[in-house]
Amino acid sequence: MHPKALLDACAELVKLTLQFQHPADAVVSRYFRDHRNLGPRERATLAETAYTVLRKKTLFESLARSGSGPKERRLAILGFHAPRNFLKAALSEQEAKWLDQCDAVRPEELLPQHRHNLPQWMADALQAQVGDQFEALAASMLEPAPLDLRVNALHAKREAVQKELAAAGIQAVATPYSPWGLRVEDKPALTKLDAFKEGRLEVQDEGSQLLALLLDAKRGEMVVDFCAGAGGKTLAIGAQMRNTGRLYAFDVSAHRLEALKPRLARSGLSNVHPAALAHERDERVKRLAGKIDRVLVDAPCSGLGTLRRNPDLKWRQGEQAVHELTEKQQSILTSAARMVKSGGRLVYATCSVLPEENERIAEAFQQAHPDFVPLDAGQTLEQLKVEHAASLCAGGESGTRYVRLWPHSHQTDGFFAAVWERK
């Protein structure tokens, strides 16, 4: 595609994503469906340009004021994901001159909000938590996430899959914490690989793998993944159970559970039972009261731990929306807890980095349910032979009561988890 046509397409996609009517990944997928003539390179440029603009929106909007022409074109020029000489072939002389001026601005000359590119309420909330690490955290959230894969322990060993990928020209390194994980720097065409088609591999962030591991589901148990969604953790838990026992994948969205079906078929698991619930107090939940060995509550949340993958979330979520979510989280956790039998384990997890969705929910639940004894997440992960387990945790007097994962410290998405055992 000619540089001019590609830049025009990028400007069109940037305009669509900045309307914030739908999640950015859905807007990009829809655009590709509507423009089937685009090749893989053009798609990569389009997607990365749109995501770069979402990541650095505050900075780019500030720089765009000194340019001319349609605003979305100026933003697309600033975020354009291709070599500069290719881009300049699409620009007028005036635009090229303006771009050189923008490129000459040094990071240290920028205002704080143009460096961190976060809404102010979010920047304040994160700074209050991480203090002098804030700049490192904010910078890490502007980077694209690496591609993490989980080896299906039911069918393969990590080393064997690593060799299989190397034979296909894909360099993968073992993840530092998860015993199931491999990390790939590029975005290879995984779906074409036998390892993917035959269910030896799944795409899953290392942090998400650790949350499934924390549940420590055993052979032959009754287990519930309460907000299963598209089932990434469900599949990891099913393999952990060696395809025995019963694993219920519950979610209020039948549409999200549909996405689990092809993944389930590939995985070779037969112990998973997906079911859509009407709400968290559904009849199915009542029938299972006190019968379940382990329950994972991967609660719906703001998703602000996933900004490397979903940069639009920081512009689509507000303080009020987070406040409404916390009521839902409390209610879901309370309902799910009823299913746990005595001696059973309950794990509450989110992909948020805000204390009100995390520690505060866990502490409020703890106060209201003295029959649930908190477990030390650091010790639990250590017993599961996770390397450097204590460094993955925070909170409590011992310092390792909760799992607390951060992009700048652990190279995972931001995650939280609390663990209890019922008396």
Salt bridges, closest charged atoms under 4 A:
ASP8 OD1 - ARG73 NH1 3.28
ASP34 OD2 - ARG30 NE 3.58
GLU61 OE2 - LYS57 NZ 3.53
GLU61 OE2 - LYS71 NZ 3.38
GLU72 OE2 - LYS15 NZ 3.82
GLU95 OE2 - ARG73 NE 2.73
ASP100 OD1 - LYS88 NZ 2.52
ASP103 OD1 - ARG84 NH2 2.91
GLU108 OE2 - ARG106 NE 2.95
GLU109 OE2 - ARG106 NH1 3.38
GLU135 OE2 - ARG115 NH2 3.41
ASP148 OD1 - ARG183 NE 2.73
GLU164 OE2 - ARG200 NH2 2.65
GLU198 OE1 - ARG200 NH1 2.64
GLU202 OE1 - ARG263 NH2 2.95
GLU202 OE2 - ARG266 NH2 2.86
ASP205 OD1 - ARG308 NH2 3.81
ASP205 OD1 - ARG309 NH2 2.71
GLU206 OE1 - ARG183 NH2 3.07
ASP216 OD2 - LYS218 NZ 2.60
GLU221 OE1 - ARG294 NE 2.62
ASP251 OD1 - ARG256 NH2 2.89
GLU258 OE2 - LYS261 NZ 2.92
GLU280 OE2 - ARG281 NH1 3.38
GLU283 OE2 - LYS286 NZ 3.79
ASP293 OD1 - LYS341 NZ 2.89
ASP298 OD2 - LYS233 NZ 2.57
ASP312 OD2 - ARG316 NH1 3.20
GLU327 OE2 - HIS323 NE2 3.66
GLU356 OE1 - ARG360 NH1 3.79
GLU359 OE2 - ARG404 NE 3.01
ASP371 OD2 - ARG422 NE 3.11
ASP413 OD1 - ARG308 NH2 3.16
ASP413 OD2 - ARG309 NE 2.83
